[in-house]
Amino acid sequence: MTDTPDLGALFGGGDPDALSGLLAQAQQMQEQLMRAQQEIAATELTGQAGNGLVTVTGLGSGGVTGVTIDPKVVDPSDVDTLQDLIVGALAELDDKRDALATQKMGPLSDGLGGGLPGLG
């Protein structure tokens, strides 16, 4: 006899169909999670300020896809330049947010990974 545990017993009382069912449920949950993530990523969101004088648009997955500023709040002859500058500043903010997350989460994933490939 060996000391290897019976995985079927651990996951379903020795019933091989129970283990198969558990794996099928896990796969279904993973598919649902992936669908939800795709829906979030494809959703366009809009934030407004100044009663609609400034509008920022982006996707649920992050980032900014556009900025609109009502000419009443800036020099009407140079609205395009201001819009481009705001989009650039927000893009830099996203880059810094990603770098901070990597800096803060990196040590955590190293500790959890224990040297496993892809985990730190």
C-alpha positions in Angstrom: 0.0 0.0 0.0 1.1 3.5 -0.6 0.4 6.7 1.3 -1.0 8.5 -1.8 -4.4 9.9 -1.0 -7.4 8.8 -3.1 -8.3 12.0 -4.9 -11.7 10.7 -5.8 -12.4 10.2 -2.1 -11.3 13.7 -1.3 -13.5 15.3 -4.0 -16.5 13.1 -4.0 -16.5 10.2 -1.6 -14.8 7.9 -4.0 -17.3 8.5 -6.8 -15.4 9.2 -10.1 -18.5 11.0 -11.5 -18.4 13.4 -8.6 -14.8 14.5 -9.5 -15.8 14.8 -13.2 -18.8 16.9 -12.1 -16.6 19.1 -10.0 -14.2 19.7 -12.9 -17.1 20.5 -15.2 -18.4 23.1 -12.6 -15.0 24.7 -12.4 -14.8 24.9 -16.2 -18.2 26.5 -16.4 -17.4 29.0 -13.7 -14.2 29.9 -15.6 -16.1 30.4 -18.8 -18.6 32.7 -17.0 -15.8 34.7 -15.5 -14.2 35.1 -18.9 -17.5 36.2 -20.5 -18.0 38.8 -17.7 -14.4 40.1 -18.1 -15.0 40.5 -21.9 -18.3 42.4 -21.3 -16.5 44.7 -18.8 -13.7 45.3 -21.2 -16.0 46.2 -24.0 -18.2 48.5 -22.0 -17.7 52.2 -22.8 -18.1 54.5 -19.7 -18.5 58.3 -19.6 -17.5 60.6 -16.7 -18.7 64.2 -16.7 -17.7 67.3 -14.8 -19.0 70.9 -14.8 -22.5 69.8 -15.8 -21.2 68.2 -19.0 -18.6 70.9 -19.8 -15.9 68.2 -19.6 -16.5 64.6 -20.6 -14.0 61.8 -20.4 -14.7 58.5 -22.1 -13.0 55.1 -21.6 -13.5 51.4 -21.6 -14.2 49.2 -18.6 -10.9 47.5 -19.1 -9.1 50.8 -18.3 -7.6 53.7 -20.1 -9.1 56.8 -21.6 -10.3 56.9 -25.2 -11.4 60.5 -25.5 -11.8 63.9 -23.8 -14.3 66.6 -24.7 -14.1 70.1 -23.3 -16.8 72.6 -24.0 -15.2 75.7 -25.6 -16.9 77.9 -23.0 -14.3 76.8 -20.5 -11.2 77.4 -22.6 -9.8 79.6 -25.4 -12.1 78.6 -28.3 -9.3 78.9 -30.8 -7.2 76.2 -29.2 -9.5 73.5 -27.9 -7.8 70.7 -29.8 -4.5 71.2 -28.2 -6.0 71.2 -24.7 -7.9 68.0 -25.4 -4.7 66.3 -26.6 -2.8 67.4 -23.5 -5.5 66.1 -21.2 -5.6 62.7 -23.0 -1.8 62.5 -22.7 -1.8 63.4 -19.0 -4.5 60.8 -18.3 -2.5 58.2 -20.3 0.6 58.9 -18.2 -1.6 58.5 -15.1 -2.6 55.1 -16.3 1.1 54.1 -16.8 2.0 55.3 -13.3 -1.0 53.4 -11.9 0.2 50.2 -13.6 3.8 50.8 -12.3 2.5 51.3 -8.8 0.4 48.1 -8.9 3.4 46.2 -10.2 5.6 47.6 -7.5 3.1 46.9 -4.7 1.9 43.5 -6.0 5.2 42.1 -7.1 6.5 41.2 -3.7 3.1 39.5 -2.9 3.2 37.4 -6.0 6.8 36.4 -5.3 5.8 35.2 -1.9 2.8 33.3 -3.1 4.6 31.8 -6.1 7.3 30.0 -4.2 9.4 29.9 -7.3 6.6 28.5 -9.5 6.8 29.5 -13.2 4.7 32.5 -14.0 4.1 33.5 -10.4 7.2 35.4 -9.6 
